[in-house]
């Protein structure tokens, strides 16, 4: 069958085949669960949807017919549990294949799915449950994760609907068992395209993570991501390296890929191993591939095996800048050019090196035709070619489908990002004479490390709880492998002596109380922090000092 993206979009191309115009066309009640998953299943039920494997040698292939059937059974069960349109359900399923039919079920019901990382602490889960009014969590068969969720439920009385999969665990019900008795027939729940579909929590610099809301048109906006940037193939197999708890999963593990007719590869691992990843690419004959820059660097370090990429036609990356040396080496070994792109949890792909174009190494590419992208100075004026400006999306004439509805219950964040119909990304870049964009930095102090966005405030708030710490400042230090390392500059209480042992103690203190990737890898003790006359920490002074060392 023809890939479904043709049904919902129109595109125009230049003489080289690069996309120049893109428009979406969809009904007011568009719902990805019914209008994509069930539609494919009705025409081609045996078509591959998910190819799953893990490091233990287990594997499973789910067809669209199975995803359609299992999601309808799950939807019927959840409806009987009282879950309705607009209710919030958190998914902490790691890379388990159950994720795909559970999130499809939530879409069918009209419930709001909240994908979340298994690395969250109990406190992180409590915070999210309170902010987003979460009463139901579905989590992976991971004892440590289940225990964190149980601990959180004791602090949030309304969080009493807990499910897991594959293994029984006290305090949880087995969702995969319970749905087996449900009907495979589901009466369509009436939803509207403007209803909330997904909620992601994203890090910031002035407070705890913000709740980003997307509506039911968001999956269609990822046609640009999947079809024209990832270049997925109808009946192909796409692998994006991402845990299902991150927005990158929505970019590369479901929407644009299924709309483009491609199955998605789900490699379920706990610790990344470059050699094992390449084994999976080779064994399952993956056709398109996307990974964060950190993983390309690790593959280059361990040795790129050309045979692992023999079946792959296209590779991409996003999340942070990738060194041209890695791109060159990868091309030498595989003949493939890594196509960079840029976007946020608040958007779909904003800028990318698209099919048909001539990629420039080190460049993020050109703006997606879905968005009206500009580079502006502090006064909102367009900057000249070659000068750095903030990347903004001009939504004064129309709000593009891939752009978030805003931040839930956060007027301050909405006021900072939305100004007179202009969405401010907080990221800066410059453009060359050919219209290619080059990433420069964040305007704020969000740190990108190993593909994660880390708000200094979260790490600082944890460190300051240690009795030895008076105050601290968290910054990023450039690193060839991870992009940035998290650094904490710490002022100690009077009488506390700096030591390597104390550094280790502070690192473990953070690791135990927040997600492991937020642990500062560098700690420097100082007598005082540089501050403005009004008492604000001068992060730029710390970064400049580190740059000179």
Secondary structure as UniProt FT lines:
FT   HELIX           5..8
FT   STRAND          9..13
FT   TURN            15..16
FT   STRAND          19..24
FT   TURN            28..29
FT   HELIX           33..38
FT   HELIX           39..43
FT   TURN            45..46
FT   STRAND          48..54
FT   TURN            55..56
FT   STRAND          59..63
FT   HELIX           64..80
FT   TURN            81..82
FT   TURN            85..86
FT   STRAND          88..92
FT   TURN            94..95
FT   HELIX           98..109
FT   STRAND          112..115
FT   TURN            118..119
FT   HELIX           122..132
FT   STRAND          136..139
FT   HELIX           143..155
FT   TURN            157..158
FT   STRAND          161..164
FT   TURN            170..171
FT   STRAND          173..174
FT   HELIX           175..178
FT   HELIX           179..181
FT   TURN            193..194
FT   STRAND          196..202
FT   STRAND          210..215
FT   TURN            216..217
FT   HELIX           218..223
FT   HELIX           224..229
FT   TURN            234..235
FT   STRAND          237..240
FT   TURN            244..245
FT   HELIX           247..252
FT   TURN            253..254
FT   HELIX           255..259
FT   TURN            260..261
FT   STRAND          263..268
FT   HELIX           274..284
FT   STRAND          288..290
FT   HELIX           293..302
FT   HELIX           306..309
FT   TURN            310..311
FT   STRAND          314..317
FT   HELIX           324..334
FT   STRAND          338..343
FT   TURN            345..346
FT   STRAND          349..352
FT   TURN            355..356
FT   TURN            361..362
FT   STRAND          365..367
FT   TURN            369..370
FT   STRAND          373..376
FT   TURN            378..379
FT   TURN            385..386
FT   STRAND          389..394
FT   TURN            401..402
FT   STRAND          406..407
FT   TURN            408..409
FT   HELIX           411..417
FT   STRAND          418..419
FT   TURN            420..421
FT   STRAND          422..431
FT   TURN            433..434
FT   STRAND          437..442
FT   STRAND          447..449
FT   TURN            450..451
FT   STRAND          452..454
FT   HELIX           456..463
FT   TURN            464..465
FT   TURN            467..468
FT   STRAND          469..479
FT   TURN            480..482
FT   STRAND          483..492
FT   TURN            494..495
FT   HELIX           500..513
FT   HELIX           516..518
FT   STRAND          522..525
FT   TURN            533..534
FT   HELIX           539..548
//
